[in-house]
Amino acid sequence: MEVRDAEGALDRARDDEANARARVEQNPVDAEEVAALAERLASWQAELAALRRRERVYALTLREINAAEQATMQRATRYLERRMGPDVTRVTGGRYRRVRVDDTNLGIDVFSPERNDWVPVGELSQGTLDVVYLAARLGLVRLVTGDRRPPLVLDDPFVTLDTERGPRALELLREIATDFQVIYLTTSDRYDALADRVLVLEGPTIVDEDREPEGVAPA
């Protein structure tokens, strides 16, 4: 059926061509104008062919970039899963034992032996959520820095942890501190005994707006 349709289309095209030639022969045409138009047509056809080649190159490049990005994302998520799992298990005392990271949106689930199922982080308590995010941050640091060892600055990440998980998390940080300098900012003295060094910073002072600045004589 498709072949007959194609043959019919070809016959119609030939008839159209013959009719067009007849009309051209019946009308005087400027040869130079025809030549100019033919030259412009050839130029446009060449430009169109170049644009189509460029489009194919761009499409192929985009596919390769997307494939490489997906492969990189998969490697990164598998790395995070391997790194985060033991940290989460340790700090939660085994309540959550594995971590699953989505390749497309980096969504995180943790496996609960108690439920025998995966639990989205959105369903976790704030304390457990902070544990998962701490493990994610540490995993990302290991992934991104490679052989470099920049200092890690943490702003009281254990404030929501209970008396069991807090010390476990701090022990984890102490192990991390063998490779990275860890600076832990907090307003509490809860973990002072476990720190290698404690620096107490001066707090802000209240300024008396009615008091004359020192060294300035009153008017």
C-alpha positions as CSV (number, residue, x, y, z in Angstrom):
1,M,0.0,0.0,0.0
2,E,2.8,2.4,0.9
3,V,4.6,1.6,-2.3
4,R,1.5,2.4,-4.4
5,D,1.1,5.6,-2.6
6,A,4.7,6.5,-3.2
7,E,4.4,5.7,-6.9
8,G,1.2,7.8,-7.2
9,A,3.0,10.7,-5.5
10,L,5.9,10.3,-7.9
11,D,3.6,10.4,-10.9
12,R,1.8,13.5,-9.6
13,A,5.2,15.1,-9.0
14,R,6.2,14.4,-12.6
15,D,3.0,15.8,-13.9
16,D,3.5,18.9,-11.8
17,E,7.0,19.3,-13.1
18,A,5.8,18.9,-16.8
19,N,3.1,21.5,-16.2
20,A,5.6,23.9,-14.6
21,R,8.0,23.5,-17.5
22,A,5.2,24.2,-19.9
23,R,4.3,27.4,-18.1
24,V,7.9,28.5,-18.0
25,E,8.3,27.9,-21.7
26,Q,5.2,30.0,-22.4
27,N,6.4,32.9,-20.5
28,P,9.6,34.9,-21.2
29,V,12.0,34.8,-18.3
30,D,15.1,36.7,-17.6
31,A,17.9,34.2,-17.7
32,E,20.1,36.2,-15.4
33,E,17.3,36.4,-12.8
34,V,16.8,32.7,-13.0
35,A,20.5,32.1,-12.5
36,A,20.5,34.4,-9.5
37,L,17.6,32.7,-8.0
38,A,19.1,29.3,-8.6
39,E,22.3,30.5,-6.9
40,R,20.4,31.8,-3.9
41,L,18.5,28.5,-3.7
42,A,21.8,26.5,-3.8
43,S,23.1,28.7,-1.1
44,W,20.1,28.2,1.1
45,Q,20.2,24.5,0.6
46,A,23.8,24.4,1.6
47,E,23.1,26.5,4.7
48,L,20.2,24.2,5.6
49,A,22.4,21.2,5.2
50,A,25.0,22.7,7.5
51,L,22.3,23.6,10.1
52,R,21.0,20.0,10.0
53,R,24.5,18.7,10.5
54,R,25.0,21.1,13.4
55,E,21.7,20.0,14.9
56,R,22.8,16.3,14.8
57,V,26.1,17.2,16.4
58,Y,24.3,19.2,19.2
59,A,21.8,16.4,19.7
60,L,24.5,13.8,20.0
61,T,26.5,16.0,22.3
62,L,23.5,16.6,24.5
63,R,22.8,12.8,24.7
64,E,26.4,12.1,25.7
65,I,26.3,14.9,28.4
66,N,23.0,13.5,29.8
67,A,24.4,10.0,29.9
68,A,27.6,11.2,31.6
69,E,25.6,13.2,34.1
70,Q,23.4,10.3,34.9
71,A,26.4,8.0,35.3
72,T,28.1,10.5,37.5
73,M,24.9,10.9,39.6
74,Q,24.6,7.1,40.0
75,R,28.2,6.8,41.1
76,A,27.7,9.7,43.6
77,T,24.5,8.3,45.1
78,R,26.0,4.8,45.4
79,Y,29.0,6.4,47.2
80,L,26.8,8.3,49.5
81,E,24.8,5.2,50.3
82,R,27.9,3.3,51.2
83,R,29.2,6.1,53.4
84,M,26.0,7.2,55.0
85,G,24.7,3.7,55.9
86,P,27.3,2.8,58.6
87,D,27.1,6.4,60.1
88,V,23.4,6.3,60.4
89,T,23.4,2.8,61.8
90,R,26.0,3.8,64.4
91,V,24.4,7.0,65.7
92,T,20.9,5.6,65.8
93,G,22.0,2.5,67.6
94,G,20.9,0.2,64.8
95,R,17.3,1.5,64.6
96,Y,18.0,2.5,61.0
97,R,20.5,0.3,59.1
98,R,20.7,1.3,55.5
99,V,20.4,4.4,53.3
100,R,18.9,4.7,49.8
101,V,19.5,7.8,47.7
102,D,17.4,8.5,44.6
103,D,19.5,9.0,41.4
104,T,17.2,11.6,40.0
105,N,16.2,13.9,42.9
106,L,18.6,12.9,45.7
107,G,15.7,11.9,47.9
108,I,16.8,9.9,50.9
109,D,15.1,6.8,52.5
110,V,16.4,4.8,55.5
111,F,15.6,1.2,56.2
112,S,13.9,0.4,59.4
113,P,14.3,-3.2,60.7
114,E,11.5,-2.6,63.0
115,R,9.1,-1.9,60.1
116,N,11.0,-4.1,57.7
117,D,10.6,-1.3,55.1
118,W,12.1,1.8,53.8
119,V,11.1,5.1,55.4
120,P,11.3,8.5,53.7
121,V,13.2,11.1,55.6
122,G,10.1,13.3,55.7
123,E,8.5,10.8,58.1
124,L,11.4,10.8,60.6
125,S,11.7,12.6,63.9
126,Q,13.7,15.8,63.9
127,G,16.5,14.2,65.8
128,T,16.8,11.2,63.4
129,L,16.5,13.6,60.4
130,D,19.4,15.6,61.7
131,V,21.4,12.4,62.0
132,V,20.7,11.5,58.4
133,Y,21.6,15.0,57.2
134,L,24.8,15.0,59.2
135,A,25.7,11.6,57.6
136,A,24.9,13.1,54.2
137,R,27.1,16.2,54.8
138,L,30.0,14.0,55.9
139,G,29.5,11.8,52.9
140,L,29.4,14.7,50.5
141,V,32.5,16.2,52.1
142,R,34.4,12.9,51.5
143,L,33.1,12.8,47.9
144,V,33.8,16.3,46.9
145,T,37.1,17.0,48.6
146,G,38.9,13.9,47.5
147,D,42.5,14.1,48.7
148,R,42.0,17.7,50.0
149,R,41.2,18.2,53.7
150,P,39.4,21.5,54.3
151,P,38.2,22.4,57.8
152,L,34.6,21.5,58.6
153,V,32.5,24.1,60.4
154,L,29.3,22.7,62.0
155,D,26.7,24.9,63.7
156,D,25.4,22.8,66.6
157,P,24.1,19.9,64.5
158,F,23.4,17.8,67.7
159,V,21.0,20.1,69.4
160,T,18.0,17.8,68.7
161,L,19.8,14.6,69.6
162,D,19.1,12.7,72.9
163,T,21.6,11.7,75.5
164,E,22.3,8.4,73.7
165,R,22.7,9.6,70.1
166,G,24.5,12.9,71.0
167,P,27.7,11.2,72.3
168,R,27.6,8.6,69.5
169,A,27.5,11.4,66.9
170,L,30.3,13.2,68.7
171,E,32.5,10.1,68.6
172,L,31.8,9.9,64.9
173,L,33.0,13.5,64.6
174,R,36.1,12.7,66.6
175,E,37.0,10.0,64.0
176,I,36.3,12.4,61.2
177,A,38.7,14.8,63.0
178,T,41.6,12.5,62.3
179,D,41.3,13.5,58.7
180,F,39.6,16.9,58.9
181,Q,39.8,19.8,61.3
182,V,36.3,20.0,62.8
183,I,35.1,23.3,64.3
184,Y,31.9,22.8,66.3
185,L,30.0,25.9,67.2
186,T,27.5,25.7,70.1
187,T,26.1,27.7,72.9
188,S,26.0,24.6,75.2
189,D,28.8,23.1,77.3
190,R,27.2,19.6,76.8
191,Y,30.2,18.1,74.9
192,D,33.1,20.2,76.4
193,A,34.5,17.1,78.1
194,L,34.8,15.2,74.8
195,A,36.4,18.1,72.8
196,D,40.1,18.3,72.1
197,R,40.0,22.0,72.7
198,V,37.3,24.4,73.9
199,L,37.3,28.1,73.0
200,V,34.9,30.4,74.7
201,L,34.0,33.4,72.6
202,E,33.0,36.7,74.0
203,G,29.2,37.3,73.6
204,P,27.8,40.6,72.3
205,T,27.6,43.5,74.7
206,I,24.7,45.9,75.2
207,V,25.6,49.4,74.1
208,D,24.2,52.4,76.0
209,E,23.1,54.8,73.3
210,D,23.0,57.7,75.9
211,R,26.6,57.2,76.9
212,E,29.2,59.5,75.4
213,P,31.9,57.6,73.4
214,E,35.2,57.4,75.2
215,G,37.7,60.1,74.4
216,V,35.0,62.5,73.2
217,A,34.4,65.6,75.3
218,P,30.7,66.5,75.9
219,A,29.5,69.5,73.9
